[in-house]
């Protein structure tokens, strides 16, 4: 819960750079209309207040979720240097189905993470400073939650371990005799 509050506070701050994207959605760029055009009407809609601003949250789940995804949550409402933009994507979260985003797929898709954090519950979070956080399962091999936001250059904590520059490789075949 504390991570979510910290992330939310960071996301409301204005950022000039581009973010990680997925499925045609890019925080700070995509609009309500673009998300609706791509994914249709959400399964659920809510209008929470975040730090005094009226925001919009759409949830796609069940048959309305994209293929391979259990749940897609898109949050709109971004504070920019030019003012508050209620129809711009601030952050979105995908909860992939099992075997969709493994560690190797993540590295192939978004590059080597800038850092990782081992959590008290035995899970690991991979951190990309261009705006992607990925919670892995306890085995450290499958994504359970992926949070896409604006770039977070200061998000890699000082104690976070650097990541391996290459994804895990399969074992080499035994030499032929």
C-alpha positions as CSV (number, residue, x, y, z in Angstrom):
1,X,0.0,0.0,0.0
2,X,2.9,2.4,0.8
3,X,4.4,1.7,-2.6
4,X,1.1,2.6,-4.3
5,X,0.8,5.9,-2.3
6,X,4.4,6.8,-3.2
7,X,3.9,5.9,-6.8
8,X,0.7,7.9,-6.9
9,X,2.4,11.0,-5.4
10,X,5.2,10.7,-8.0
11,X,2.8,10.4,-10.8
12,X,1.0,13.6,-10.1
13,X,4.2,15.6,-10.4
14,X,4.8,16.9,-13.9
15,X,7.4,15.1,-16.1
16,X,8.6,16.3,-19.5
17,X,9.9,13.0,-21.0
18,X,8.0,10.2,-22.6
19,X,6.9,7.0,-20.8
20,X,6.9,3.3,-21.4
21,X,3.9,2.1,-23.3
22,X,2.0,-1.0,-24.0
23,X,-1.0,-1.9,-26.1
24,X,-1.3,1.5,-27.7
25,X,-1.5,3.3,-24.4
26,X,1.2,5.8,-23.3
27,X,1.0,7.8,-20.1
28,X,1.1,11.5,-20.6
29,X,0.1,11.1,-24.3
30,X,-2.9,8.9,-24.7
31,X,-6.4,10.3,-24.2
32,X,-9.8,9.0,-23.0
33,X,-11.0,9.0,-26.6
34,X,-8.0,7.0,-27.8
35,X,-8.3,4.4,-25.1
36,X,-12.1,4.1,-25.8
37,X,-11.4,3.7,-29.5
38,X,-8.9,1.0,-28.9
39,X,-10.5,-1.0,-26.1
40,X,-14.2,0.1,-26.1
41,X,-16.2,0.8,-23.0
42,X,-14.7,-0.4,-19.7
43,X,-16.2,-3.0,-17.5
44,X,-16.2,-0.5,-14.6
45,X,-15.8,3.2,-14.3
46,X,-15.2,5.3,-11.2
47,X,-14.4,8.9,-10.6
48,X,-12.1,9.2,-7.5
49,X,-10.6,12.4,-6.2
50,X,-6.8,12.3,-6.2
51,X,-5.0,15.0,-4.2
52,X,-8.0,17.3,-4.8
53,X,-8.4,16.6,-8.5
54,X,-11.3,14.9,-10.1
55,X,-10.0,11.8,-11.9
56,X,-11.4,9.0,-14.0
57,X,-10.5,5.3,-13.7
58,X,-11.5,2.6,-16.2
59,X,-11.2,-1.1,-15.5
60,X,-11.3,-3.7,-18.3
61,X,-11.7,-7.3,-17.0
62,X,-13.3,-10.5,-18.1
63,X,-14.3,-10.5,-21.7
64,X,-13.5,-6.8,-22.0
65,X,-9.9,-7.2,-21.0
66,X,-7.3,-7.5,-23.8
67,X,-6.1,-11.0,-24.8
68,X,-3.7,-12.4,-22.2
69,X,-4.6,-9.9,-19.6
70,X,-6.8,-10.6,-16.5
71,X,-7.3,-6.9,-15.7
72,X,-6.3,-3.5,-17.3
73,X,-6.8,-0.4,-15.2
74,X,-6.4,3.0,-16.8
75,X,-6.3,6.2,-14.7
76,X,-6.9,9.5,-16.3
77,X,-6.0,13.0,-15.0
78,X,-2.5,14.4,-15.3
79,X,-1.0,17.5,-13.7
80,X,1.3,19.2,-16.2
81,X,3.3,22.4,-16.2
82,X,0.4,23.8,-18.4
83,X,-2.3,22.8,-15.9
84,X,-4.4,19.8,-15.0
85,X,-5.4,17.6,-18.0
86,X,-8.4,15.4,-17.0
87,X,-8.5,13.4,-20.2
88,X,-4.9,12.3,-20.4
89,X,-3.7,8.9,-19.2
90,X,-1.7,9.3,-15.9
91,X,-0.9,5.7,-15.2
92,X,-2.2,2.3,-16.2
93,X,-1.8,-1.2,-14.7
94,X,-2.0,-4.5,-16.3
95,X,-2.4,-7.8,-14.5
96,X,-1.3,-10.4,-17.0
97,X,-2.5,-14.0,-17.1
98,X,0.1,-16.6,-16.2
99,X,2.9,-17.3,-18.7
100,X,2.3,-14.0,-20.7
101,X,5.1,-11.8,-19.4
102,X,8.1,-13.9,-18.2
103,X,11.4,-12.3,-17.3
104,X,12.9,-12.9,-20.7
105,X,9.9,-11.4,-22.5
106,X,10.1,-8.3,-20.2
107,X,13.8,-7.7,-21.1
108,X,13.1,-8.3,-24.8
109,X,10.2,-5.9,-24.7
110,X,11.5,-3.1,-22.5
111,X,15.2,-3.7,-22.1
112,X,17.3,-4.4,-19.0
113,X,15.7,-2.9,-15.9
114,X,17.5,0.0,-14.2
115,X,17.1,-1.7,-10.9
116,X,15.3,-4.3,-8.8
117,X,14.0,-4.4,-5.3
118,X,13.5,-7.5,-3.2
119,X,10.3,-7.1,-1.2
120,X,9.7,-8.4,2.4
121,X,7.0,-10.8,1.1
122,X,9.6,-12.7,-1.0
123,X,8.7,-11.1,-4.3
124,X,10.8,-8.9,-6.5
125,X,10.0,-5.6,-8.3
126,X,11.9,-4.7,-11.5
127,X,12.3,-0.9,-12.1
128,X,12.7,0.9,-15.4
129,X,13.2,4.6,-14.9
130,X,11.3,5.4,-18.2
131,X,8.1,4.5,-16.4
132,X,7.6,0.8,-15.8
133,X,7.4,-1.2,-12.5
134,X,6.9,-4.9,-12.7
135,X,6.1,-7.1,-9.7
136,X,7.3,-10.6,-10.2
137,X,5.9,-13.8,-8.6
138,X,7.8,-15.4,-5.7
139,X,9.9,-17.5,-8.2
140,X,11.0,-14.2,-9.8
141,X,10.1,-15.4,-13.3
142,X,6.6,-14.2,-14.1
143,X,5.0,-10.7,-14.0
144,X,2.0,-10.5,-11.8
145,X,1.5,-6.7,-12.1
146,X,2.9,-4.1,-14.5
147,X,2.5,-0.4,-13.8
148,X,3.1,2.0,-16.6
149,X,3.7,5.7,-15.7
150,X,5.6,8.7,-16.8
151,X,9.4,8.5,-16.4
152,X,10.5,8.2,-12.8
153,X,14.3,9.0,-13.0
154,X,14.6,9.0,-9.2
155,X,12.6,5.8,-8.6
156,X,15.6,3.4,-8.3
157,X,16.2,3.4,-4.6
158,X,19.8,3.8,-3.4
159,X,19.8,0.2,-2.0
160,X,18.3,-1.4,-5.1
161,X,20.4,-4.0,-6.7
162,X,21.6,-3.5,-10.3
163,X,20.1,-5.9,-12.8
164,X,21.8,-8.4,-15.0
165,X,22.6,-7.0,-18.4
166,X,21.3,-10.1,-20.2
167,X,18.2,-12.2,-19.8
168,X,18.6,-15.8,-18.5
169,X,19.8,-18.1,-21.3
170,X,18.8,-21.7,-21.9
171,X,21.5,-24.3,-21.2
172,X,23.7,-25.1,-24.1
173,X,23.1,-28.5,-25.7
174,X,25.5,-31.2,-24.8
175,X,28.2,-31.7,-27.4
176,X,27.6,-34.5,-30.0
177,X,29.9,-37.5,-29.8
